[in-house]
Amino acid sequence: MYPWQIFYLVAVAALAGYVLLRSPEGATGKIMTFMLNWLAPYTSITIAFVAIFQQGFLPALPFFALAAFCFITFLKRSTNATAKESMTKS
């Protein structure tokens, strides 16, 4: 695995851990949620496919796992938050 790939995994894992532990609100929270809902998973999938073609399937597994974790955890979390907001408004 290349050093930049390891750096990416560590950076996204640190951001995910921060958001899970602190749950930032406001504009910063929205930006971080957007990054973890959409940018991190799609970037991870892209890096995984590049890793498959250049390095084989085994180095691509952590990126597929990270993408799945971000999609499942943060997208579900943001849709639950949206549903709760709409229930409180009505």
CYANA upper distance limits for C-alpha pairs under 8 A (distance plus 0.5 A):
  1 MET  CA      5 GLN  CA      7.04
  1 MET  CA      6 ILE  CA      7.62
  1 MET  CA     55 GLN  CA      8.18
  1 MET  CA     59 PRO  CA      6.65
  2 TYR  CA      6 ILE  CA      7.18
  3 PRO  CA      7 PHE  CA      6.68
  4 TRP  CA      8 TYR  CA      6.61
  5 GLN  CA      9 LEU  CA      6.80
  5 GLN  CA     47 ILE  CA      8.47
  6 ILE  CA     10 VAL  CA      6.69
  7 PHE  CA     11 ALA  CA      6.53
  8 TYR  CA     12 VAL  CA      6.64
  9 LEU  CA     13 ALA  CA      6.50
  9 LEU  CA     63 PHE  CA      8.02
  9 LEU  CA     66 LEU  CA      8.35
 10 VAL  CA     14 ALA  CA      6.49
 11 ALA  CA     15 LEU  CA      6.69
 12 VAL  CA     16 ALA  CA      6.51
 12 VAL  CA     40 ALA  CA      7.53
 13 ALA  CA     17 GLY  CA      6.53
 14 ALA  CA     18 TYR  CA      6.62
 15 LEU  CA     19 VAL  CA      6.71
 15 LEU  CA     32 MET  CA      8.44
 16 ALA  CA     20 LEU  CA      6.56
 16 ALA  CA     36 LEU  CA      7.58
 16 ALA  CA     70 CYS  CA      8.40
 17 GLY  CA     21 LEU  CA      6.58
 18 TYR  CA     22 ARG  CA      6.32
 18 TYR  CA     23 SER  CA      8.08
 19 VAL  CA     23 SER  CA      5.41
 19 VAL  CA     24 PRO  CA      6.98
 19 VAL  CA     32 MET  CA      7.97
 19 VAL  CA     33 THR  CA      8.47
 23 SER  CA     29 GLY  CA      7.60
 24 PRO  CA     28 THR  CA      7.16
 24 PRO  CA     29 GLY  CA      5.04
 25 GLU  CA     29 GLY  CA      4.92
 25 GLU  CA     30 LYS  CA      7.56
 26 GLY  CA     30 LYS  CA      6.86
 27 ALA  CA     31 ILE  CA      6.70
 28 THR  CA     32 MET  CA      6.66
 29 GLY  CA     33 THR  CA      6.45
 30 LYS  CA     34 PHE  CA      6.55
 31 ILE  CA     35 MET  CA      6.68
 32 MET  CA     36 LEU  CA      6.67
 33 THR  CA     37 ASN  CA      6.32
 33 THR  CA     74 PHE  CA      7.61
 33 THR  CA     78 SER  CA      8.16
 34 PHE  CA     38 TRP  CA      6.33
 34 PHE  CA     39 LEU  CA      7.50
 35 MET  CA     39 LEU  CA      5.24
 35 MET  CA     40 ALA  CA      6.31
 36 LEU  CA     40 ALA  CA      5.74
 36 LEU  CA     41 PRO  CA      7.49
 36 LEU  CA     70 CYS  CA      6.47
 36 LEU  CA     71 PHE  CA      8.34
 36 LEU  CA     74 PHE  CA      7.01
 37 ASN  CA     41 PRO  CA      7.40
 37 ASN  CA     70 CYS  CA      6.80
 37 ASN  CA     71 PHE  CA      6.54
 37 ASN  CA     74 PHE  CA      6.21
 37 ASN  CA     75 LEU  CA      5.92
 38 TRP  CA     42 TYR  CA      6.71
 38 TRP  CA     71 PHE  CA      8.33
 39 LEU  CA     43 THR  CA      6.39
 40 ALA  CA     44 SER  CA      6.39
 40 ALA  CA     67 ALA  CA      7.36
 40 ALA  CA     70 CYS  CA      7.78
 41 PRO  CA     45 ILE  CA      6.66
 41 PRO  CA     66 LEU  CA      7.51
 41 PRO  CA     67 ALA  CA      4.55
 41 PRO  CA     68 ALA  CA      7.65
 41 PRO  CA     70 CYS  CA      6.59
 41 PRO  CA     71 PHE  CA      7.05
 42 TYR  CA     46 THR  CA      6.69
 42 TYR  CA     67 ALA  CA      7.54
 43 THR  CA     47 ILE  CA      6.64
 44 SER  CA     48 ALA  CA      6.50
 44 SER  CA     63 PHE  CA      5.57
 44 SER  CA     64 PHE  CA      7.13
 44 SER  CA     66 LEU  CA      7.38
 44 SER  CA     67 ALA  CA      6.15
 45 ILE  CA     49 PHE  CA      6.79
 45 ILE  CA     63 PHE  CA      6.85
 45 ILE  CA     64 PHE  CA      6.46
 45 ILE  CA     67 ALA  CA      6.90
 46 THR  CA     50 VAL  CA      6.82
 47 ILE  CA     51 ALA  CA      6.52
 47 ILE  CA     60 ALA  CA      8.06
 47 ILE  CA     63 PHE  CA      7.44
 48 ALA  CA     52 ILE  CA      6.66
 48 ALA  CA     59 PRO  CA      8.20
 48 ALA  CA     60 ALA  CA      4.93
 48 ALA  CA     61 LEU  CA      7.65
 48 ALA  CA     63 PHE  CA      5.85
 48 ALA  CA     64 PHE  CA      6.80
 49 PHE  CA     53 PHE  CA      6.88
 49 PHE  CA     60 ALA  CA      7.47
 50 VAL  CA     54 GLN  CA      6.60
 51 ALA  CA     55 GLN  CA      5.65
 51 ALA  CA     56 GLY  CA      6.82
 51 ALA  CA     57 PHE  CA      7.67
 51 ALA  CA     59 PRO  CA      6.80
 51 ALA  CA     60 ALA  CA      5.86
 52 ILE  CA     56 GLY  CA      4.90
 52 ILE  CA     57 PHE  CA      5.32
 52 ILE  CA     58 LEU  CA      8.27
 52 ILE  CA     59 PRO  CA      7.78
 52 ILE  CA     60 ALA  CA      6.32
 55 GLN  CA     59 PRO  CA      7.18
 56 GLY  CA     60 ALA  CA      7.73
 57 PHE  CA     61 LEU  CA      7.23
 59 PRO  CA     63 PHE  CA      8.49
 60 ALA  CA     64 PHE  CA      6.98
 61 LEU  CA     65 ALA  CA      6.60
 62 PRO  CA     66 LEU  CA      6.51
 63 PHE  CA     67 ALA  CA      6.63
 64 PHE  CA     68 ALA  CA      6.69
 65 ALA  CA     69 PHE  CA      6.57
 66 LEU  CA     70 CYS  CA      6.65
 67 ALA  CA     71 PHE  CA      6.62
 68 ALA  CA     72 ILE  CA      6.47
 69 PHE  CA     73 THR  CA      6.28
 69 PHE  CA     74 PHE  CA      8.48
 70 CYS  CA     74 PHE  CA      6.00
 70 CYS  CA     75 LEU  CA      7.69
 71 PHE  CA     75 LEU  CA      5.78
 71 PHE  CA     76 LYS  CA      7.93
 72 ILE  CA     76 LYS  CA      6.31
 73 THR  CA     77 ARG  CA      6.58
 74 PHE  CA     78 SER  CA      6.53
 75 LEU  CA     79 THR  CA      6.63
 76 LYS  CA     80 ASN  CA      6.62
 77 ARG  CA     81 ALA  CA      6.74
 78 SER  CA     82 THR  CA      6.63
 79 THR  CA     83 ALA  CA      6.61
 80 ASN  CA     84 LYS  CA      6.65
 81 ALA  CA     85 GLU  CA      6.66
 82 THR  CA     86 SER  CA      6.73
 83 ALA  CA     87 MET  CA      6.71
 84 LYS  CA     88 THR  CA      6.76
 85 GLU  CA     89 LYS  CA      6.77
 86 SER  CA     90 SER  CA      7.04
